[in-house]
Amino acid sequence: MPTSSPMSILNSTRNYFFTSIGFPIGSFVTITFWGLFLVNRDLVMPADFDQYFPKWLNHLVHTMVIVFPLIEMATSYRKYWPAQTGLIGLLVFQVVYLIWIHIVYYKSDLWRCVIESNFALHILMQLPK
């Protein structure tokens, strides 16, 4: 009779978080950051920040979030959860993250990056008065 061992529960949880949150968010970060960086660097990382956040570190932070998951996908077997379950987890994560970004803005009056302030201003201009 099969039993649920702590290791199988841990592996199942790890597989769920990797496939529903880790890989999709890592892909989004890399593609969005470098796409915006190539179009207009000041939208995501103004040149003024280079003295505090060197170019090599910027490259490392925004590229490795996709490189290591791709390596793991190529070298590790995992059981995938149903797509609907993964999408629900991703949606919950995104909503919580958006709430957190707005809490930080409310408390500090600072956006995480320039493009967020541009989107927020655009959305506020569309609201009826």
Stockholm file with secondary structure:
# STOCKHOLM 1.0

chainA/1-129         MPTSSPMSILNSTRNYFFTSIGFPIGSFVTITFWGLFLVNRDLVMPADFDQYFPKWLNHLVHTMVIVFPLIEMATSYRKYWPAQTGLIGLLVFQVVYLIWIHIVYYKSDLWRCVIESNFALHILMQLPK
#=GR chainA/1-129 SS CCCCCHHHHHHHHHHHHIIIIIHHHHHHHHHHHHHHHHHCGGGTSCGGGGGTSCHHHHHHHHHHHHHHHHHHHHHCCCCCCCHHHHHHHHHHHHHHHHHHHHHHHHHHSCCSSHHHHHHHHHHHHHSCC
#=GC SS_cons         CCCCCHHHHHHHHHHHHIIIIIHHHHHHHHHHHHHHHHHCGGGTSCGGGGGTSCHHHHHHHHHHHHHHHHHHHHHCCCCCCCHHHHHHHHHHHHHHHHHHHHHHHHHHSCCSSHHHHHHHHHHHHHSCC
//
